[in-house]
Amino acid sequence: MAMTLRLADDEADALRQRAELESRSMQEVARQAIREYVENHSRADLLDRVLDQELPRYAEALRRLGE
């Protein structure tokens, strides 16, 4: 799917500089950044859901450990 990404001038400059430093295209750098963002946030969301489900189960044990 094609899409247009509008960046502020400073964002475009930073992306251009990063791409030049890595000898990659701006598109490659942006796509990798998006993949990493989605992966990291997906992992954090999953961890939050698991903790929300499991922490109450161990609340008493955790309280005792904290004493």
Order of alpha helices (4+ residues) and beta strands (2+ residues): alpha-alpha
